[in-house]
Amino acid sequence: MFLTLLSGATVALALVAQATAFGDAFSIFALLLLPVVLYVGVATYVRLTEINNEDLVWVRGMNRLRRAYLELDPDLARHFVTGTTEDAEGFMQTYGAPMKGSAFLHGLVTTPTTIGVVNAAVAAVLLSILATKVGGTMGSVAVVGVLTFVAACVIEAWFGYRTVAMVEYGRAARDRAARAPEEGG
C-alpha cells in the first residue's frame, strides 16, 4: 500500500510541477501531500518491524525444537539444514544466511530497512521543500535534506534496534519466570 501511495504521489507531484512550473501551488500541494505519504510510510515501517520481530520469535521456537530433537537423538544433526541454537549464528543459519558477520548485512536488506530508507528520503524532500519556502539558499536546503535523511535513518534504526531488544528482554524475562519454579522447589 505504501509504495503504491508513494508512486501515485510522485506522479501527482510531477503533474502539478509541470502545470505550475514548480511555483507556489506546487509547494503547497507537496506540503499537503507528502506528510500523508510519510505518515503511511512510518506506519508501514513500524508494522513491518513488528512482523520481523514476530518472525524472530518463531525462528527462536523452531531452533529450540530442533535443539530438543538433537538432545534426544544427536544423529539427527545430519538432517537439519537450519539452525539449532538461539545465538546470531543459529538465527542466520535458519534465515539462510550462515556467513560470519551476516547478521548486520541481513539487517540492511530487510523490508523494514528498505521502507525506512524510502521514508527518510520522503522526509528529506518534505523538509527541503519547506526550507525553500522559508527562503533557504540552495546550499542550506541541501544541508537540510542531507541532515533530515541521516536523522530519519538513525531514528528508524534506533527504533528497530529497540524493538528487537524489547523482544529479547521479554524472552529473557519469560525464561527466568519459567525457571523460577524449578529453582525454588
C-alpha positions as CSV (number, residue, x, y, z in Angstrom):
1,M,0.0,0.0,0.0
2,F,2.7,2.4,0.9
3,L,4.7,2.0,-2.3
4,T,1.5,2.4,-4.3
5,L,0.7,5.6,-2.4
6,L,4.2,6.9,-2.9
7,S,4.1,6.1,-6.7
8,G,0.8,7.9,-7.1
9,A,2.0,10.8,-5.1
10,T,5.1,11.1,-7.2
11,V,3.0,11.1,-10.4
12,A,0.7,13.7,-8.9
13,L,3.7,15.9,-7.9
14,A,5.1,15.6,-11.4
15,L,1.8,16.6,-13.0
16,V,1.4,19.6,-10.6
17,A,5.0,20.6,-11.1
18,Q,4.6,20.6,-14.8
19,A,1.3,22.6,-14.6
20,T,2.6,25.2,-12.2
21,A,6.3,25.3,-13.2
22,F,7.3,24.5,-9.6
23,G,5.5,27.6,-8.4
24,D,3.8,28.2,-5.1
25,A,0.9,25.9,-5.9
26,F,3.4,23.0,-6.3
27,S,4.9,23.7,-3.0
28,I,1.6,23.9,-1.2
29,F,0.4,20.7,-2.9
30,A,3.7,18.9,-1.9
31,L,3.5,20.2,1.7
32,L,-0.1,18.9,1.9
33,L,0.6,15.5,0.2
34,L,4.0,14.5,1.5
35,P,3.1,14.4,5.2
36,V,0.3,11.9,4.4
37,V,2.8,9.8,2.4
38,L,5.3,10.0,5.2
39,Y,2.7,9.0,7.8
40,V,1.7,5.9,5.8
41,G,5.4,5.1,5.3
42,V,6.2,5.3,9.0
43,A,3.1,3.2,9.9
44,T,4.3,0.7,7.3
45,Y,7.8,0.7,8.8
46,V,6.5,0.1,12.3
47,R,4.2,-2.7,11.2
48,L,7.0,-4.4,9.2
49,T,9.3,-4.1,12.2
50,E,6.7,-5.8,14.3
51,I,6.3,-8.6,11.8
52,N,10.0,-9.2,11.7
53,N,10.1,-9.4,15.4
54,E,7.3,-11.9,15.4
55,D,9.3,-13.9,12.9
56,L,12.3,-13.7,15.2
57,V,10.2,-15.3,18.0
58,W,9.0,-18.1,15.7
59,V,12.6,-18.8,14.5
60,R,13.7,-19.0,18.1
61,G,11.0,-21.5,18.8
62,M,11.8,-23.6,15.8
63,N,15.5,-23.6,16.7
64,R,14.6,-24.7,20.2
65,L,12.6,-27.6,18.9
66,R,15.4,-28.7,16.7
67,R,17.8,-28.4,19.6
68,A,15.5,-30.6,21.7
69,Y,15.4,-33.2,19.0
70,L,19.2,-33.2,18.8
71,E,19.4,-33.7,22.6
72,L,17.2,-36.7,22.2
73,D,19.0,-38.1,19.2
74,P,22.3,-36.4,18.2
75,D,22.3,-38.5,14.9
76,L,19.5,-36.3,13.6
77,A,22.0,-33.4,13.1
78,R,22.7,-34.5,9.5
79,H,19.0,-34.0,8.6
80,F,18.8,-30.4,9.8
81,V,19.7,-27.6,7.3
82,T,18.6,-24.8,9.5
83,G,19.9,-23.5,12.9
84,T,19.5,-25.3,16.2
85,T,20.8,-22.6,18.5
86,E,19.4,-19.3,19.8
87,D,22.5,-17.2,19.0
88,A,23.1,-15.0,16.0
89,E,24.8,-17.8,14.1
90,G,21.8,-20.1,14.6
91,F,19.3,-17.4,13.6
92,M,21.3,-16.6,10.5
93,Q,21.5,-20.3,9.5
94,T,17.7,-20.5,9.8
95,Y,17.3,-17.4,7.8
96,G,19.5,-18.9,5.1
97,A,22.5,-16.5,5.6
98,P,25.0,-18.6,7.5
99,M,28.1,-16.4,6.7
100,K,30.1,-14.9,9.6
101,G,29.0,-11.3,10.2
102,S,25.9,-11.7,8.0
103,A,23.5,-10.5,10.8
104,F,24.4,-6.9,10.0
105,L,24.1,-7.4,6.3
106,H,20.9,-9.2,6.7
107,G,19.5,-6.3,8.7
108,L,20.4,-3.9,5.9
109,V,18.3,-5.8,3.3
110,T,15.2,-6.4,5.3
111,T,11.9,-5.0,4.2
112,P,11.6,-2.6,7.1
113,T,15.1,-1.2,6.5
114,T,14.2,-0.6,2.8
115,I,11.0,1.1,3.7
116,G,12.9,3.1,6.3
117,V,15.3,4.5,3.8
118,V,12.4,5.5,1.5
119,N,10.8,7.2,4.5
120,A,14.0,9.1,5.1
121,A,14.1,10.3,1.5
122,V,10.4,11.4,1.7
123,A,11.2,13.3,5.0
124,A,14.2,14.9,3.4
125,V,12.2,16.1,0.4
126,L,9.4,17.4,2.6
127,L,11.8,19.4,4.8
128,S,13.8,20.6,1.8
129,I,10.6,22.0,0.2
130,L,9.7,23.6,3.5
131,A,13.2,25.1,3.7
132,T,12.9,26.6,0.2
133,K,9.6,28.2,1.3
134,V,11.2,29.9,4.3
135,G,13.9,31.4,2.0
136,G,16.7,28.9,2.3
137,T,19.6,29.0,-0.2
138,M,20.3,26.0,-2.4
139,G,23.2,25.1,-0.1
140,S,21.2,25.4,3.1
141,V,18.3,23.4,1.5
142,A,20.8,20.7,0.5
143,V,22.2,20.5,4.1
144,V,18.6,20.3,5.5
145,G,17.9,17.5,3.1
146,V,21.0,15.5,4.0
147,L,20.7,16.1,7.7
148,T,17.0,15.1,7.6
149,F,17.8,11.9,5.7
150,V,20.5,10.9,8.1
151,A,18.5,11.8,11.2
152,A,15.5,9.8,9.9
153,C,17.7,6.8,9.2
154,V,19.2,7.0,12.6
155,I,15.8,7.3,14.3
156,E,14.4,4.4,12.4
157,A,17.5,2.2,13.1
158,W,17.2,3.1,16.8
159,F,13.5,2.1,16.8
160,G,14.3,-1.2,15.0
161,Y,17.1,-2.0,17.4
162,R,15.0,-1.0,20.4
163,T,12.1,-3.3,19.4
164,V,14.4,-6.2,18.9
165,A,15.9,-5.5,22.3
166,M,12.4,-5.5,23.8
167,V,11.7,-8.9,22.2
168,E,14.9,-10.2,23.7
169,Y,14.2,-8.7,27.1
170,G,10.7,-10.3,27.0
171,R,12.2,-13.6,26.1
172,A,14.8,-13.4,28.9
173,A,12.0,-12.5,31.4
174,R,9.8,-15.4,30.3
175,D,12.8,-17.8,30.5
176,R,13.6,-16.6,34.1
177,A,9.9,-17.0,35.1
178,A,9.8,-20.5,33.6
179,R,12.9,-21.5,35.6
180,A,11.8,-19.9,38.9
181,P,9.6,-22.9,40.0
182,E,12.4,-25.3,39.2
183,E,15.0,-23.3,41.2
184,G,12.6,-22.5,44.1
185,G,11.4,-26.1,44.6
